[in-house]
Each structure stands twice: as C-alpha cells, then as structure tokens.
Amino acid sequence: MALAKAKEIVSSNPVVVYSKSYCPFCVQVKQLLSQLGASFKAIELDKESDGSETQSALAQWTGQRTVPNVFIGGNHIGGCDSTTGMHKAGKLVPLLTEAGAINSSSSS
C-alpha cells in the first residue's frame, strides 16, 4: 500500500523529498538542502514504479498533490515555497539540525 510505504519512509529518514527528476522546483529544494549540508532521501516519483500511487497517497495524507513534497523530522513541511521561505526566515537550518540531518557545526 502506497500510503503505508510513504509513512514508513518518512518515519525512518530525517529528511524526505518526494520529487520528480524533471521538476525545476524539486531541483531547487534538493540543491538548497545539499548546499546546507543536509542529508536527505529523495524519492523521484517519475522513476518509481508506484510513483503515481505514492503521489495520490501523499495528497490524501498531506492535502498536497504537487512536488516537491518535503518532510523534515517526520513532519510535513510543504513544497518549494514553504521550504525556501523557512530558510529565508532562518528556521530551516535549526529544523534540519534538530532532525539530525546536519551537524550544528556545519550549518551555514
């Protein structure tokens, strides 16, 4: 079941980005996380055999059908605007640190 699989992935990784490889907003979020030194798991829905079912399950779970669909510390953050907005507000690095995705000494 796609929803159970999605919840398992989110609960077992500090940061998860549900993405599509060709989506420029997904690329932007993944680049931001990489620049911050965050470890994250990217699930490319266009490359997964159950990607469409997973995207529907995420919509059912979070109310968001679009990608990127970002989770940090098991919590739904939102998409590109939400993630970059949190960074501009100075809230992303502390959240990533708290989730264990980056070491506090390596935050930019």
Contact map, one row per residue, 1 for C-alpha under 8 A:
111110000000000000000000000000000000000000000000000000000000000000000000000000000000000000000000000000000000
111111000000000000000000000000000000000000000000010011001000000000000000000000000000000000000000000000000000
111111100000000000000000000000000000000000000000000001001100100000000000000000000000000000000000000000000000
111111110000000000000000000000000000000000000000000000000000000000000000000000000000000000000000000000000000
111111111000000000000000000000000000000000000000000000000000000000000000000000000000000000000000000000000000
011111111100000000000000000000000000000000000000000001001100000000000000000000000000000000000000000000000000
001111111110000000000000000000000000000000000000000000000000000000000000000000000000000000000000000000000000
000111111111000000000000000000000000000000000000000000000000000000000000000000000000000000000000000000000000
000011111111100100000000000000000000000000000000000000000000000000000000000000000000000000000000000000000000
000001111111111100000000000000000000000000000000000000000000000000000010110000000000000000000000000000000000
000000111111110000000000000000000000000000000000000000000000000000000000110000000000000000000000000000000000
000000011111110000000000000000000000000000000000000000000000000000000000000000000000000000000000000000000000
000000001111111100000000000000000000000110000000000000000000000000000000110000000000000000000000000000000000
000000000111111100000000000000000000001100000000000000000000000000000001110000000000000000000001001110000000
000000000100111110000000000000000000001110000000000000000000000000000111110000000000000000000001001010000000
000000001100111111000000000000000000000111100000000000000000000000000111000000000000000000000000000000000000
000000000000001111100000000001000000000111100000000000000000000000011110000000000000000000000000000000000000
000000000000000111110000000000000000000001111000000000000000000000111100000000000000000000000000000000000000
000000000000000011111010010000000000000001111100000000000000000000111000000000000000000000000000000000000000
000000000000000001111110010000000000000000111110000000000000000000110000000000000000000000000000000000000000
000000000000000000111110011000000000000000011110000000000000000000000000000000000000000000000000000000000000
000000000000000000011111001000000000000000000000000000000000000000000000000000000000000000000000000000000000
000000000000000000111111111000000000000000000000000000000000000000100000000000000000000000000000000000000000
000000000000000000000111111100000000000000000000000000000000000000000000000000000000000000000000000000000000
000000000000000000000011111110000000000000000000000000000000000000110000000000010000000000000000000000000000
000000000000000000111011111111000000000000000000000000000000000000110000000000010000000000000000000000000000
000000000000000000001111111111100000000000000000000000000000000000000000000000000000000000000000000000000000
000000000000000000000001111111110000000000000000000000000000000000000000000000010000000000000000000000000000
000000000000000000000000111111111000000000000000000000000000000000010000000000010011000000000000000000000000
000000000000000010000000011111111100000001000000000000000000000000000000000000000000000000000000000000000000
000000000000000000000000001111111110000000000000000000000000000000000000000000000000000000000000000000000000
000000000000000000000000000111111111000000000000000000000000000000000000000000000001000000000000000000000000
000000000000000000000000000011111111111100000000000000000000000000000000000000000000000000000000000000000000
000000000000000000000000000001111111111000000000000000000000000000000000000000000000000000000000000000000000
000000000000000000000000000000111111110000000000000000000000000000000000000000000000000000000000000000000000
000000000000000000000000000000011111110000000000000000000000000000000000000000000000000000001000000001000111
000000000000000000000000000000001111111000000000000000000000000000000000000000000000000000000000000001000110
000000000000000000000000000000001111111100000000000000000000000000000000000000000000000000000001000011000000
000000000000011000000000000000001100111110000000000000000000000000000000000000000000000000000000000011000000
000000000000111110000000000000001000011111000000000000000000000000000000000000000000000000000000000010000000
000000000000101110000000000000000000001111100000000000000000000000000000000000000000000000000000000000000000
000000000000000111100000000001000000000111110000000000000000000000000000000000000000000000000000000000000000
000000000000000111110000000000000000000011111001000000000000000000000000000000000000000000000000000000000000
000000000000000001111000000000000000000001111111001000000000000000000000000000000000000000000000000000000000
000000000000000001111000000000000000000000111111011101100000000000000000000000000000000000000000000000000000
000000000000000000111000000000000000000000011111001100000000000000000000000000000000000000000000000000000000
000000000000000000011000000000000000000000011111101000000000000000000000000000000000000000000000000000000000
000000000000000000000000000000000000000000111111111000000000000000000000000000000000000000000000000000000000
000000000000000000000000000000000000000000000011111100000000000000000000000000000000000000000000000000000000
010000000000000000000000000000000000000000001001111111000000000000000000000000000000000000000000000000000000
000000000000000000000000000000000000000000011111111111100000000000000000000000000000000000000000000000000000
000000000000000000000000000000000000000000001100111111110000000000000000000000000000000000000000000000000000
010000000000000000000000000000000000000000000000011111111000000000000000000000000000000000000000000000000000
011001000000000000000000000000000000000000001000011111111100000000000000000000000000000000000000000000000000
000000000000000000000000000000000000000000001000001111111110000010000000000000000000000000000000000000000000
000000000000000000000000000000000000000000000000000111111111000010000000000000000000000000000000000000000000
011001000000000000000000000000000000000000000000000011111111100000000000000000000000000000000000000000000000
001001000000000000000000000000000000000000000000000001111111111110000000000000000000000000000000000000000000
000000000000000000000000000000000000000000000000000000111111111111000000000000000000000000000000000000000000
000000000000000000000000000000000000000000000000000000011111111100000000000000000000000000000000000000000000
001000000000000000000000000000000000000000000000000000001111111000000000000000000000000000000000000000000000
000000000000000000000000000000000000000000000000000000000111111100000000000100000000000000000000000000000000
000000000000000000000000000000000000000000000000000000000111111110000000000000000000000000000000000000000000
000000000000000000000000000000000000000000000000000000000111011111001000000001000000000000000000000000000000
000000000000000000000000000000000000000000000000000000110110001111100000000000000000000000000000000000000000
000000000000000000000000000000000000000000000000000000000010000111111000000000100000000000000000000000000000
000000000000000001110010110000000000000000000000000000000000000011111000000000110000000000000000000000000000
000000000000000011110000110010000000000000000000000000000000000001111100000001110000000000000000000000000000
000000000000000011100000000000000000000000000000000000000000000101111110000111110000000000000000000000000000
000000000000001111000000000000000000000000000000000000000000000000011111000111100010000000000000000000000000
000000000100001110000000000000000000000000000000000000000000000000001111111111000000000000000000000000000000
000000000000011100000000000000000000000000000000000000000000000000000111111110000000000000000011001000000000
000000000110111000000000000000000000000000000000000000000000000000000011111000000000000000000011011000000000
000000000110111000000000000000000000000000000000000000000000000000000011111100000000000000000000000000000000
000000000000000000000000000000000000000000000000000000000000000000000011111110000000000000000000000000000000
000000000000000000000000000000000000000000000000000000000000010000001111011111000000000000000000000000000000
000000000000000000000000000000000000000000000000000000000000000000001111001111100110000000000000000000000000
000000000000000000000000000000000000000000000000000000000000000100011110000111111110000000000000000000000000
000000000000000000000000000000000000000000000000000000000000000001111100000011111110000000000000000000000000
000000000000000000000000110110000000000000000000000000000000000000111000000001111111000000000000000000000000
000000000000000000000000000000000000000000000000000000000000000000000000000001111111100000000000000000000000
000000000000000000000000000000000000000000000000000000000000000000000000000011111111110000000000000000000000
000000000000000000000000000010000000000000000000000000000000000000000100000011111111111000010000000000000000
000000000000000000000000000010010000000000000000000000000000000000000000000000011111111100000000000000000000
000000000000000000000000000000000000000000000000000000000000000000000000000000001111111110000000000000000000
000000000000000000000000000000000000000000000000000000000000000000000000000000000111111111110000000000000000
000000000000000000000000000000000000000000000000000000000000000000000000000000000011111111111000000000000000
000000000000000000000000000000000000000000000000000000000000000000000000000000000001111111100000000000000000
000000000000000000000000000000000000000000000000000000000000000000000000000000000000111111110000000000000000
000000000000000000000000000000000000000000000000000000000000000000000000000000000000011111111100000000000000
000000000000000000000000000000000000000000000000000000000000000000000000000000000000011111111110000000000000
000000000000000000000000000000000000000000000000000000000000000000000000000000000010011011111111000000000000
000000000000000000000000000000000001000000000000000000000000000000000000000000000000001001111111100000000010
000000000000000000000000000000000000000000000000000000000000000000000000000000000000000001111111110000000000
000000000000000000000000000000000000000000000000000000000000000000000001100000000000000000111111111000000000
000000000000011000000000000000000000010000000000000000000000000000000001100000000000000000011111111111000000
000000000000000000000000000000000000000000000000000000000000000000000000000000000000000000001111111111110000
000000000000000000000000000000000000000000000000000000000000000000000000100000000000000000000111111110000000
000000000000011000000000000000000000000000000000000000000000000000000001100000000000000000000011111111000000
000000000000010000000000000000000000000000000000000000000000000000000000000000000000000000000001111111100000
000000000000011000000000000000000000011100000000000000000000000000000000000000000000000000000001111111100000
000000000000000000000000000000000001111000000000000000000000000000000000000000000000000000000001101111110110
000000000000000000000000000000000000000000000000000000000000000000000000000000000000000000000000100111111110
000000000000000000000000000000000000000000000000000000000000000000000000000000000000000000000000100001111110
000000000000000000000000000000000000000000000000000000000000000000000000000000000000000000000000000000111110
000000000000000000000000000000000001100000000000000000000000000000000000000000000000000000000000000001111111
000000000000000000000000000000000001100000000000000000000000000000000000000000000000000000001000000001111111
000000000000000000000000000000000001000000000000000000000000000000000000000000000000000000000000000000000111
